[in-house]
Structures are given as structure tokens and as C-alpha cells.
Amino acid sequence: MVDQSEFAWRLLSRCFLPSSQQSSLLAYTPMLHARLYKETQSYRDHHFQPIRTTSSGPSPDSTAYLDGHPTYDRPLIVQFCANDPNDFLQAAKHVAPYCDAVDLNLGCPQGIARKGRYGSFLQESPDLIRSLIASLAKDLDVPVTAKMRILDTKEDTLRYAKLLLDAGASWITVHGRRREQKGHETGLADWGVIRYLRENLPKETVIFANGNILGHEDLDRCLEKTGADGVMSAEGNLCNPGIFAGDQGREEGQKRGEYWVGKDGRGGWRTDAVLRRYLDILYRFVLGKEPPRRNPLFIPNRPEGAHFDESLEPTIPTPHSVPADTSPPKNNNHPDQSEPPNKKRKKDRHQARTTSPNLLAVQAHLFHLLRPLVSKHTFIRDKLARAKAGDMEAYEEILSDVEDVTRQGMLEYEKDSLQFESSLIVVEGAGDAVGQVEEDDDRESSLKAVERCWRPWWICQAYVRPLPKEALEKGSLKLGKKALKKMEEEGRKGGMHKVEDLQEAIREKRELIEPDREGFDERDGVPKKEMAKEAMVCG
């Protein structure tokens, strides 16, 4: 993921597991750009913070800080995109002391990866891939791994996987989707291809499977269907950072009121409780101070003013000694009389913009986490859209609003749960109510997944995209010229002679215009004046 698996989120994802199980969760950093990481000190300081730095370089206090911390952030894989073996090796040497392996991202399908010739757009360059992996396998002190997507056939995918392993990759992570499967064309990951790799690669090969992980129950199902050694989750984790918590973690969460179970037996982590944990981590680790004192988490049927057993509070790790991060700006929402005029304040605020990756990622994370809630309570969405990076007062206010509407929703549920459980759930692009899906309905549909994943809006839950067929029928996905030509050829074989005959539910799509390359570094397509956009999910 780009900019979305930073230290604070990794720690949040781990903290839902009992401490004895947290080492079983292997975390990856956001995807870093190898050339920029090799060449630019400021890029390194702003994207990976194993020790504290100053404007002139590493701080005299070189004790462990955040990324790769031996107590809180292991095991950890640092992930790079690269297209030059020397850049990749030199960048990897910078991070090797603070991680357990370095990963080559060969799965990113985004347009910026196509322009820069990295990620999944290296698939057509086997010699370059071989040299990228071999350079690290030979000269790096930690293992090198690779994350790939499947190709058009399982045989081609097997040859591709063998190339990575023969080049020196210690293990591979396989995303069961092709490069073209993204956005509305994401569709389903093909676990069958991963199973084919498992059966045709040497038994000692370590394979991680990725794709179709919507909830905790999918983890074991994926392991069973693919035969993989581990399961990776990206978007599922963004919507629900507690997705890896097993029975013990959920039982402990239920005692604290963080894990909610409805009258129908369906359960999930409460978004207000998860948001509390997230902000607490930011306060303690990134800002170096204790979070503000808050009222106990609301639990239905607990009498108002009843004694709260503080031993039930969630156990959030506390750093032994973490000084305050100097990067976040001061809050300017409530200036006092000693502050300069408004025009001057705006200028100062702009100059004090935070560069902490942990604070820059908060807004995007909350839009994922709170998606069902803010769809109903749009005033919270509006506040979140206005929140500035590092403005913890704004995020505390959002937390307060989330807790208020959650309390109201849970009380309404206690009075009349049927208004929630029997409501018609509609997914953008799908169109039908999940309650109307028949067991023998074998058409290409996302409705059963929606029904399985649905929870009340105050519960963390997966976002289920419409499948391509549904998106086509609703007009949210349009075919390009190549797809229309292929469709026309297939139509002729089936007796149709005009594309128009097939377009009752499909509108003509104009090809996307290739962006002007002016302002891009020709070596790898990275904008000269800006980094990759926030909140892009890839790989």
C-alpha cells in the first residue's frame, strides 16, 4: 500500500491480538521509492523513522524510535518499488538494520507505476527483475522477497514465480488478480492459481496469498483453498484493523465493550473503540504524551454512573521513552489575543505543516474506517474532510461525534433491532437487496458477499466493490476500445455483428488520455515536485 501502512497503523493492527500472538503478524511498510530513498535524505526522514533525525541528519540520540522498533514493530518487511539494481541495493542497505527482510513490489497496477516502469509493469522485463532480486540476495544482510500478481495463464504465472525464486527471493506473496484488475474492474482474486503454484513449486517454497480477504473468517478459508503458508490483507485491514484478531482477541474485546455482538450473533469491532486506540497510539508514540482523559466507552445496559472496572481498559503499548515529535503544527482553531493577525497566522500554519507519515495518513485512514458511519452521518464526513494533518483537537472532536452517534445507534438497536437487520442493504453498482439473493443464484454477483459482511454502521466492516458485470450494468464501468474490439470479435463468433447489439447495458467509453509527461522524471516517472498521492491503495 502507498502511504497507508505506516508505524501507527501497524501497531494498531497488532494491538488487537493478545501479546503472545502479536509476533505472528508480519507487517509491511508503505511502498517506498528506491531511487528517491537512496538519493534524498529528506525523503528517508519523512518516510521511514527508525531513529530520530534533525535537519542536519541523525539525532545524537540514536536509540530506536518508531519504524522497526525491536519491541513494538517486528517482524517488519520494508517494501520498495525499483527499476535499477544499484538504486534498490543502496536503498535496501539503509533500512536493513531495522527490518527483517526487504520486499520488491511487483504488484502495483497504478498509472504512476506504468509511467515510472515499476511495480507490475516490470512483468515484461524478466532480466531486469532477475537482476533486481539477485543484487540483494547476494549483497544484503537480510532476506529479499517479492510480491507479484498472477498473469493471464496459470502456466505463465508459474514460470514467473520460478523466475523470482531462482533469482534469490526467499519467499513470494501472490496477489490472485491480474494487473488489469483494479478499480471497478477489480473483480475476484483467483485462489485456484495460487493453489496451482503451491502444487507445482518445491514443497519448501514459502507462499503468502493475497486477495478476497473481507473478514477474519476468510483467513482460514484462504489457507485451506490455496495451501499457502500465510495470508496478506491490505484493503480488508484498512476497513478493519482488527481483522487478524482471533477468538481470544475478540473475547477480550467483548469484555471491554469494544467488540460488539448483535442479536443475530454477528459481531465486529466498534469504530469508536478502534478510533480511540488509534488516537492513543498517535499521542503516545508520535507526539510523546499521554492522551486526554475520556469517559469510559459506552456499553448498552450499563447503568449511568456505574463503577467502571479500569482493568477492562484496552492495553495500548506505552513507549519507554519517546520524546515529542516536533513536526505537527500548533492548533490554530482557537487563537488567543497574543497571536498575530489572521493573514500572518495562515502563513505560519502553512510553514508548520507536518511531515510525519503517521500524522499525514490519519485522514485517509479514517475515511476507510468510518465509511459506513459517515455515509449516514454526513456532518462527521464534512468535519473529517476539513481536518488538517496533526490537528489532534479536530480528531478528538470527530471522536466525540463518533461516540455520540454510536451511542444513539446502539440504543436504537436495543429498542428495535429489526430496523437494522431487515433493512435493505444496497451496494453502489449492485442495485438489489441482499435479502432477495437466492441460494441457487449463480450469476456473477457481489450481493452474497455484501450480505455476509454487513454489520450496523457503527461496526468496522469490509467495503465490497461491485463485480465488473454489475458495474457495467449500472454504467459505473465503461469498456475501452480494446475491450470493445474484443467483445465485437466474440460477438461475431456468437452471431452478433455489431457492437451496438451488446451495448444495451454498456455505454461507450473514451480511452483515458495519457497524462502529459512534462514535469516527470524520465527515469522512473516520479513527479519532480510532488510525491505519490496519498491514500492510493496498490499491490
Sequence and secondary structure as in RCSB ss.txt:
>XXXX:A:sequence
MVDQSEFAWRLLSRCFLPSSQQSSLLAYTPMLHARLYKETQSYRDHHFQPIRTTSSGPSPDSTAYLDGHPTYDRP
LIVQFCANDPNDFLQAAKHVAPYCDAVDLNLGCPQGIARKGRYGSFLQESPDLIRSLIASLAKDLDVPVTAKMRI
LDTKEDTLRYAKLLLDAGASWITVHGRRREQKGHETGLADWGVIRYLRENLPKETVIFANGNILGHEDLDRCLEK
TGADGVMSAEGNLCNPGIFAGDQGREEGQKRGEYWVGKDGRGGWRTDAVLRRYLDILYRFVLGKEPPRRNPLFIP
NRPEGAHFDESLEPTIPTPHSVPADTSPPKNNNHPDQSEPPNKKRKKDRHQARTTSPNLLAVQAHLFHLLRPLVS
KHTFIRDKLARAKAGDMEAYEEILSDVEDVTRQGMLEYEKDSLQFESSLIVVEGAGDAVGQVEEDDDRESSLKAV
ERCWRPWWICQAYVRPLPKEALEKGSLKLGKKALKKMEEEGRKGGMHKVEDLQEAIREKRELIEPDREGFDERDG
VPKKEMAKEAMVCG
>XXXX:A:secstr
  SSS HHHHHHHHTTS GGGGGG  EE   EEHHHHHH HHHHHHH  SB EETTEE S  SB STT TTTS S
EEEEEE S HHHHHHHHHHHGGG SEEEEEE   SHHHHHHT GGGGTT HHHHHHHHHHHHHH SS EEEEEE 
 SSHHHHHHHHHHHHHHT SEEEEESS TT  GGG     HHHHHHHHHHS TT EEEEES   STHHHHHHHHH
H  SEEE SHHHHH TTTT  HHHHHHHHHHTSEEE TTS EEEBHHHHHHHHHHHIIIIIS S          T
TS TT    GGGS      SS    S S    SS  TTS  HHHHHHHHHHT    HHHHTHHHHHHHHTHHHHH
H HHHHHHHHH  TT HHHHHHHHHHHHHHHHHHHHHHHH THHHHTS    TTT S GGG  TT  SS SHHHH
HHH   TTB        HHHHHHHTSS B HHHHHHHHHHHHHTT   GGGG SS  B         TTB TTT 
 BSS  S TT    
